Structure formats: C-alpha cells, structure tokens
Amino acid sequence: MKRNPLGLFLDRISPPQGLLLILLAILVGSVTGLAAVLFINLIAAIQKMLYALFHTVMPYVGIWSYLLVPVSGALLAGPLIAWFAREAKGHGVPEVMQALILRGGRIRARVAIAKIIASALCIGSGGSAGREGPIVQVGSAFGSVTGQLLHLSDERIKNLVACGAAAGIAATFNAPIAGVAFAIEVLMSELQVRIFGNVVIAAVSASIVSQVFLGDQPAFLVPAYSMSSPFEILLYLFLGLVAALVGIFFIRCLDYSEQIFDGWRFPLALKPAVGAVLLGVVGMSYIAFTGASPATLVGFSAEQLAEHKPHVYGSGFAFIERTLRGDAAFLPFLLLVFLKPIATSCTLGSGNSGGVFAPSLFTGAMLGGSLGALFSTLLPELSGPIGAYALVGMAAVFAACAHAPLTAILIVFEMSSDYGLILPLMIAAVTASNVAQYLFHDSMYTTKLTRRGIRFDQGRDLDIMQGVMVREVMNTEPVVVEKNAPLAKLYQMFQETNYLGFPVVDEKGLLWGIVTLQDLEKVLGADNEPLRDLKVVDVAIVDPVTVFPDEPIWTAIQKMAPRDLARLPVVSRSSETTLIGLISRSDILRAYDVGIVRKQRGQLLEDNMLLRKEEQNVFVEVRLDAGQQAVGVRLKDLGLTEAVNVVSIERGGVLHIPKGDSRFAAGDIVTLFAKKEAVELAKQQFDNGPDKKENGE
C-alpha cells in the first residue's frame, strides 16, 4: 500500500512519542470543539428554518406542525443515513465501542459528516435525542481518521478515539472532567494511565474552543442546594433505587424499539419518518393532556411554535433548567418519566440519529422533580428543595442507563457547579448503577452490541474470550524447576531464560507449586539463613491456582484476577498434579487476537453479503493433510479454475490472506469461495495438485 505524505513526513522528522501524542490530542480536541459549536448552531438554524417554512407555507397549521416538522426532518435524515453511512444510525456510541474493541479504533471518515448533518436534522426538527452522542462519534471518527492517515499503531489510534470522545462530552456540556470520565469509564472500560494525559488535554482543548464561541457558563444555572438534614440521605437512597428501575425501563424500551424496526422489512431510508410520526402522536397527545389546545396554537408565530413545542421533543435542556429551579409537580412530571423514553425510542429506535445522554438526564430530572414534589407534600420537615432532587435524579438515571456512576456524578456536578449535593449525588448514582446492573446486565450502550453477538466485559469481547480454549494458546513445554534444587540454580534459570516464573515439580515430575522472580527477590532482600542452604522448596508457593486445558480463556482470566497472577499451570483433568502446560498473560493476549480473527472469519462465512445471496456460490473449507499433493505448492501453481477463489488460509490459529506466492502447508484450513459446480473439482485439485518438483522456489 502506498504511503501518504503525512506518514512519510512523520517518519522523516521522528518526533518524540510524548510530544506527538500531545499535539495530536490538542488537534483532535480543538477540531471536535469546533464541530460541537457548528453542530449546536446548525440545530438552532434547522429548527428556525423548518418552523418558519411550515408557518409561511401553511400559516394555519398550528399544532400539526409538531407532526409535520419531525417527519420532514426524518425524511431528509433517513436517506443520508441509509445511503451514505449507516454507522450514523441511532446514538452512535455502540459503534465507537465496537470499533475500539474489534477494529483497532478504525472508523470511516464519512461517518463524521453523515452523523453531524443527520443528527442536526433530527434534533432540529424535534426528534427526541441529545446532541452529545453525535459529537462523541464525530470526535472519535476524527481521532480515528487522524491516526489512520499517520499510520499509527492500533493502540495510538484507540488513544485518539478516546480523545475525540472525551472532547465531544467536554465541548457539548462544558464539562471536561466528565468528558475524561466518560471516555475511560464507558468506552475504554478501564483506566489506562498511558492514555489518561492525552485524553485530559483533548477534553481541555475542546472546552476552551467551545467557551470561546458559546461562553463559559455551566450548562444549567441553578440555585445552590444542600441537604437540610442528615436523614434526608435516606430519601436520596430511595431515589437511587427508583432510578435503577426507570433506567432499566429506558434501556428495555429503546432495545425493544430497535428490535422492532430492525426486523421490519421496510426501506431503511423511510423508517425514521415512521418513527417521527409516532413521536408526533406522543407529542400532540402530551399537549392535549396538559391543557394546550389546537385553538391556542393556531395564531402562534413560527418562533412561538418552536418555543412551545412538546417537552419530550429535542434534548429538553430548557425544561430541565426549569425543573432544577424547583418548578415541578408530581403527576405531570411522572408522566414525562415514561413519555421521554418512549419518545426517544421512537426517534432513535427507528434509525434516526442522535444521542441518549441528554434524554436520560431529562428523564432523571423529571423523576427527581416528581419525587421531590411528593416528598415535600408527605415529609415537609425532612425533605429539601424539589430542585435538589431533580439534580440528583439526573445523575441517578444516567448512572442506571449507562452503568457509569463516576461519569454521572461528574457530569451533573460540572453542569450545575453545585458542590453542596455531592454526597446525595454519590449515594444515588452508585446505588442506581449497581442495582440496575444487578437486575439487567446490559447498559443502553451495550444492548445493541449484545444483539450483534458482541458482549463486553472490562473492555474485552466476552464471547471471544470464551471461544478460545486454554489448550490452544498454552505453552506445552514449560520450563520447570525441581523443588529440591538449590536456590543458586533457580537464580541461574531466571538469568538464562528471562522468564518471570516457573512451575515447581517434585521428584516424580508432578506439579508441587510455583515460584516467581518476586518470591526470589523477597528472599534476597531478607536477613535470614545463608542463601546457599536454601532450596526452591523454601521460597515457592505450594498448591498453586491451576486451570484445565479444555476451559475457556475467560476462566483463566477470572482465576488470575483476585491476586493479579501473571501465569497459571495447566493440569490434566484426570490428575490435577500432572502438569501439561503453562499459560501466561502474553498467551492470553495472543488468545484474544486469535479469537478476533476467528470471529471475523465466522462473520465472513456467515455474513449475508451479496455474493452469498447468489445461490450458485458457496463457501467451502478444505483441510490439508500431510499426504495431499497441494502441501508445499504455491497458490499460483495449483491451477485453480476461475470459478474458485481462495479467501483465506488459517495456520496455527492465525488467519492469512493468500497471495500468488503463498505456499500451502499440512494442517492449513483453506477457505474457498466457489460456484457449486466447481467445488468438487477444486477439492480434487488440492488433493491431486501438480507434482512438487515442478514448483520449486
């Protein structure tokens, strides 16, 4: 592949690693901040334009504009998503997570363009969605494309993707700390110190850019709240418990809607319009229920129609701020707790584009406001201001939906600049997250991926880790040390092999224990009997944790986790003292790579591609044995017909893309794509290929 000028320039100047990543983090953060400013202004412009257009063309449309405007926006966004970049469908974060875990952080550049336009059309026309999800995906896509243009490693591309995600949250909410927490807690699923600094720099850069254009005010201006009594913490604990149930309702509602629309045989470009019709029905019903009639809206100007649109439309930030100031009532707000998830599910489940972050915050504010109103009526002496419960409810419901309590606490804290409620925020968010995760394993970001057969745990695809057995990657000939060997011999073995640990066997060669370099260092640094009198048995650990060869890699990881072990002896099922191998962390990393290749190969075989749809074409696997004539022959010399293509060669668990000079070996699993009538001939050619002497180097 031809190198691009940027990659060649980077190789020529060879900048220091730290400096390069810092500069790229600043670039990604700044561009994402500018994209957020553009996106926010574009949403406002589209809203103003659409309502003005309908008011001009149909001046007496009145309340029906709340149906026509969302449908018009969906009719514009739907084809863009369906025909230009399908990754822009929905709320986008699952696609970023999938790219991080399975594709080395690689995201197509066109995703950013499609996402920002489609989401602006959706939210500007009234779609029930947030603006943070699109900016997270746009920032992640820009970070990914930047890394790909410079031909950086997968780890550095992932770093830049995390930088873009953090910058998106920071720019949208003016919350850089929460942006960092979101990237680490939700996307990466673990704290990686080597990327932390770059993510912080990107988030700060994005915040500075957004503040230059949008101001440095927090997202919400709310009064300073504090707990009125220590016993009030029990009410916030109850709020956290209820928020867990509401969060699960939100997750299930969105998941159910996505399943219905995904399984519906209907043009993808038109599905968002159907969702917009359902959204319009919800919005108009809400207006009718709360007392606004069509007659009162007929005479409204375009600006007034946009200002008085149903509260379930858009991200709802203006109404959230009203709630945070204490303007809340029990029944109307309780109704919104259910209507907002339904409206969001109609919008995003149908395939339109937007985020779920803001809708979950809106739902939480409504829940907190309704419970705050209830508490003030039933327990006036114990409860605090209604707005305080709305503020805490935002964090609690988002924590339940995303399973991300730290991000929830920080986002609400930064958006309100209110430290007085930090204790209620912590107790409610942690309670809601843990209870929701106990009752329903998936978050709103992982349900879609689970349906695709991708299940994450601690940043890894759980299915991949369960699909590779220990025997496939273990060291079958581990270096062992006898328990009665002198310590000097152990010291020599560490120096000669550079290994960090060895299984310890007894006189019969049976597993007795395990010894590590750390065990030896403890003895060398202690004041005890002379070292020449010590043996391995004096420093080794007896009865080590073991694993069986037929257990999945995930089991080995779970056994290593409690004491952070670096290696496990592999023992026979028939006798737990019979050592048959050793598995280490490096083996597990290799196993993950093997699993990814295997999963991608399975998707290649099972994916419903156009080629596969042609009934006359089939995928076939051929395993080469030592006696077959194709062993040792180059692909170009095998003489396959034009009706047969060699797709891949699996050798030792590693998938190779064959070329003309690729030489087949015994044990290879060759995947063929061929016409049905040519399959048997292809098999014969592999079994009875040309004589090897005709195919020398």
FENJOSUL-V857748 format. One record per backbone hydrogen bond with DSSP energy under -1.0 kcal/mol. CO is the residue of the C=O (numbers start at 1). NH is the residue of the N-H. E is the energy in kcal/mol with one decimal. If there is no record, write none. Layout:
# FENJOSUL-V857748
<<CO/NH/E> <CO/NH/E>>
This chain:
# FENJOSUL-V857748
<<4/8/-2.0> <5/9/-2.6> <6/10/-2.3> <7/11/-2.0> <8/12/-1.8> <9/13/-2.3> <10/14/-2.0> <16/20/-2.4> <17/21/-2.1> <18/22/-2.0> <19/23/-2.4> <20/24/-2.5> <21/25/-2.3> <22/26/-2.3> <23/27/-2.2> <24/28/-2.9> <25/29/-2.7> <26/30/-2.6> <27/31/-2.6> <28/32/-2.3> <29/33/-2.2> <30/34/-2.3> <31/35/-2.4> <32/36/-2.3> <33/37/-2.1> <34/38/-2.6> <35/39/-2.7> <36/40/-2.7> <37/41/-2.2> <38/42/-2.4> <39/43/-2.3> <40/44/-1.8> <41/45/-2.3> <42/46/-2.6> <43/47/-2.4> <44/48/-2.3> <45/49/-2.6> <46/50/-2.8> <47/51/-2.0> <48/52/-1.9> <49/53/-2.5> <50/54/-2.4> <51/55/-2.1> <52/56/-2.0> <53/57/-2.7> <54/58/-2.6> <58/61/-1.8> <61/64/-1.8> <62/65/-1.9> <63/66/-1.8> <64/67/-1.6> <64/68/-2.6> <65/69/-2.5> <67/71/-1.6> <68/72/-2.4> <69/73/-2.2> <70/74/-2.2> <71/75/-2.3> <72/76/-1.2> <73/77/-2.3> <74/78/-2.8> <77/81/-2.2> <78/82/-2.7> <79/83/-2.6> <80/84/-1.4> <85/88/-1.6> <86/89/-1.7> <90/354/-1.9> <92/96/-1.6> <93/97/-2.5> <94/98/-2.6> <95/99/-2.1> <96/100/-2.2> <97/101/-2.2> <98/102/-2.6> <99/103/-1.2> <99/105/-3.5> <103/106/-1.4> <108/111/-1.0> <109/112/-1.0> <110/114/-2.5> <111/115/-2.8> <112/116/-2.0> <113/117/-1.7> <114/118/-2.7> <115/119/-2.4> <116/120/-1.4> <117/121/-2.2> <118/122/-2.3> <119/123/-3.0> <120/124/-2.3> <121/125/-1.4> <122/127/-3.1> <123/126/-1.3> <126/314/-1.0> <127/129/-1.7> <130/355/-2.1> <131/135/-1.2> <132/136/-2.5> <133/137/-2.3> <134/138/-2.8> <135/139/-3.1> <136/140/-2.4> <137/141/-2.5> <138/142/-2.4> <139/143/-2.4> <140/144/-2.5> <141/145/-2.8> <142/146/-2.4> <143/147/-2.0> <144/148/-2.3> <145/149/-2.6> <146/150/-1.5> <147/152/-2.6> <148/151/-1.1> <153/157/-2.2> <154/158/-2.6> <155/159/-1.8> <156/160/-2.2> <157/161/-2.2> <158/162/-2.5> <159/163/-2.1> <160/164/-2.3> <161/165/-2.2> <162/166/-2.6> <163/167/-2.3> <164/168/-1.9> <165/169/-1.9> <166/170/-2.5> <167/171/-2.7> <168/172/-2.0> <169/173/-2.3> <170/174/-1.1> <175/179/-1.8> <176/180/-2.0> <177/181/-2.2> <178/182/-2.6> <179/183/-2.1> <180/184/-2.2> <181/185/-3.2> <182/186/-2.1> <182/187/-1.4> <183/188/-2.3> <184/190/-1.0> <192/195/-1.6> <192/196/-1.1> <195/199/-2.0> <196/200/-2.2> <197/201/-2.2> <198/202/-2.3> <199/203/-2.3> <200/204/-2.5> <201/205/-2.4> <202/206/-2.3> <203/207/-2.2> <204/208/-2.4> <205/209/-2.1> <206/210/-2.5> <207/211/-2.4> <208/212/-1.8> <209/213/-1.3> <210/214/-3.2> <211/215/-1.7> <229/232/-1.6> <230/233/-1.4> <231/234/-1.6> <232/236/-1.6> <233/237/-2.0> <234/238/-2.1> <235/239/-2.2> <236/240/-2.0> <237/241/-1.8> <238/242/-2.4> <239/243/-2.5> <240/244/-1.6> <241/245/-1.2> <242/246/-2.3> <243/247/-2.9> <244/248/-2.0> <245/249/-2.2> <246/250/-2.5> <247/251/-2.5> <248/252/-3.0> <249/253/-2.5> <250/254/-2.4> <251/255/-2.5> <252/256/-2.8> <253/257/-2.2> <254/258/-2.3> <255/259/-2.2> <256/260/-2.1> <257/261/-2.4> <258/262/-2.6> <259/263/-1.9> <264/266/-1.5> <267/270/-1.5> <267/271/-1.0> <270/274/-1.4> <271/275/-2.2> <272/276/-2.1> <273/277/-1.9> <274/278/-2.0> <275/279/-2.3> <276/280/-2.6> <277/281/-2.0> <278/282/-2.2> <279/283/-2.9> <280/284/-2.8> <281/285/-2.1> <282/286/-2.1> <283/287/-2.0> <284/288/-2.4> <285/289/-2.5> <286/290/-2.1> <287/292/-1.7> <294/298/-1.2> <297/300/-1.2> <301/305/-2.4> <302/306/-2.1> <303/307/-2.1> <304/308/-2.3> <310/313/-2.0> <316/320/-2.1> <317/321/-2.2> <318/322/-1.5> <319/323/-2.1> <320/324/-2.5> <321/325/-1.1> <322/327/-1.9> <323/326/-2.0> <326/328/-1.6> <329/333/-1.3> <330/334/-2.2> <331/335/-2.1> <332/336/-1.5> <333/337/-1.4> <335/339/-2.2> <336/340/-2.4> <338/342/-1.4> <339/343/-3.1> <340/344/-2.7> <341/345/-2.3> <342/346/-2.2> <343/347/-1.9> <344/348/-2.9> <345/349/-1.4> <347/352/-1.5> <348/351/-1.4> <352/90/-1.9> <355/130/-2.6> <356/360/-1.7> <357/361/-1.8> <358/362/-2.8> <359/363/-2.5> <360/364/-2.1> <361/365/-2.3> <362/366/-2.3> <363/367/-2.4> <364/368/-2.9> <365/369/-2.7> <366/370/-2.4> <367/371/-2.5> <368/372/-2.6> <369/373/-2.2> <370/374/-1.9> <371/375/-3.0> <372/376/-2.3> <373/377/-1.0> <374/378/-2.5> <375/379/-3.3> <379/383/-2.6> <385/389/-1.0> <386/390/-1.7> <387/391/-2.2> <388/392/-2.2> <389/393/-2.6> <390/394/-1.6> <391/395/-1.1> <392/396/-2.3> <393/397/-2.5> <394/398/-1.9> <395/399/-2.4> <396/400/-2.0> <397/401/-2.4> <398/402/-3.0> <399/403/-1.6> <401/444/-2.9> <404/408/-2.0> <405/409/-2.6> <406/410/-2.4> <407/411/-2.8> <408/412/-1.8> <409/413/-2.1> <410/414/-2.8> <411/415/-2.3> <412/416/-1.5> <413/417/-2.0> <415/220/-2.2> <419/422/-1.8> <421/425/-2.5> <422/426/-2.2> <423/427/-2.5> <424/428/-2.5> <425/429/-2.3> <426/430/-2.2> <427/431/-1.8> <428/432/-2.6> <429/433/-2.5> <430/434/-2.5> <431/435/-2.5> <432/436/-2.3> <433/437/-2.4> <434/438/-1.9> <435/439/-2.2> <436/440/-2.7> <443/447/-1.6> <446/450/-2.4> <447/451/-1.8> <449/454/-2.8> <450/453/-1.7> <455/462/-5.2> <457/460/-1.1> <460/457/-2.4> <461/465/-1.8> <462/466/-1.4> <465/554/-1.8> <468/553/-2.4> <469/472/-1.1> <470/473/-1.3> <470/474/-1.5> <475/582/-1.4> <481/505/-2.0> <482/485/-1.5> <483/537/-2.2> <485/536/-2.5> <486/490/-1.4> <487/491/-2.5> <488/492/-2.0> <489/493/-2.2> <490/494/-2.1> <491/495/-1.6> <492/496/-2.3> <493/497/-2.2> <494/498/-1.6> <500/517/-2.2> <502/515/-2.5> <503/481/-2.0> <504/512/-3.4> <504/513/-1.9> <505/483/-2.3> <506/509/-1.7> <510/506/-2.2> <512/543/-1.7> <513/504/-2.9> <514/541/-3.1> <515/502/-2.8> <516/520/-1.7> <517/521/-2.4> <518/522/-1.8> <519/523/-1.3> <520/524/-2.4> <521/525/-1.7> <523/526/-1.2> <526/528/-1.0> <530/533/-1.5> <531/534/-1.4> <534/487/-1.9> <535/538/-1.6> <536/539/-1.6> <536/540/-2.2> <541/514/-2.1> <547/571/-2.0> <548/551/-1.4> <549/471/-2.3> <551/470/-2.5> <552/556/-1.2> <553/557/-2.2> <554/558/-2.2> <555/559/-2.0> <556/560/-1.9> <557/561/-1.9> <560/565/-2.2> <561/564/-1.1> <566/585/-1.5> <568/583/-2.5> <569/547/-1.9> <570/580/-2.8> <570/581/-1.2> <575/578/-1.7> <577/511/-3.4> <578/572/-1.7> <581/570/-2.9> <582/475/-3.1> <583/568/-2.8> <584/588/-1.8> <585/589/-2.3> <586/590/-1.9> <587/591/-2.2> <588/592/-2.0> <589/593/-1.7> <590/594/-2.4> <591/595/-2.6> <592/596/-2.3> <593/597/-2.3> <594/598/-2.4> <595/599/-2.5> <596/600/-2.8> <597/601/-2.4> <598/602/-2.2> <599/603/-2.3> <600/604/-2.0> <601/605/-1.9> <602/606/-2.1> <603/607/-2.5> <607/609/-2.0> <609/613/-1.6> <614/617/-2.3> <616/676/-2.8> <618/674/-2.5> <620/672/-3.7> <622/670/-3.2> <624/667/-3.3> <625/628/-1.5> <628/631/-1.2> <630/633/-2.1> <633/664/-2.3> <635/638/-1.3> <641/644/-1.6> <643/675/-1.5> <645/673/-2.8> <648/671/-2.4> <649/656/-2.7> <650/669/-2.1> <651/654/-1.4> <654/651/-2.8> <656/649/-2.4> <659/662/-1.3> <660/636/-2.4> <662/635/-2.3> <664/632/-3.0> <665/668/-1.9> <668/624/-2.5> <669/650/-2.6> <670/622/-2.9> <671/647/-2.6> <671/648/-1.1> <672/620/-2.6> <673/645/-2.1> <674/618/-2.8> <675/678/-1.8> <676/679/-1.2> <678/682/-2.1> <679/683/-2.3> <680/684/-2.0> <681/685/-2.0> <682/686/-1.8> <683/687/-1.9> <684/688/-3.0> <686/630/-1.6> <687/629/-1.8> <691/694/-1.9> <692/695/-2.1>>
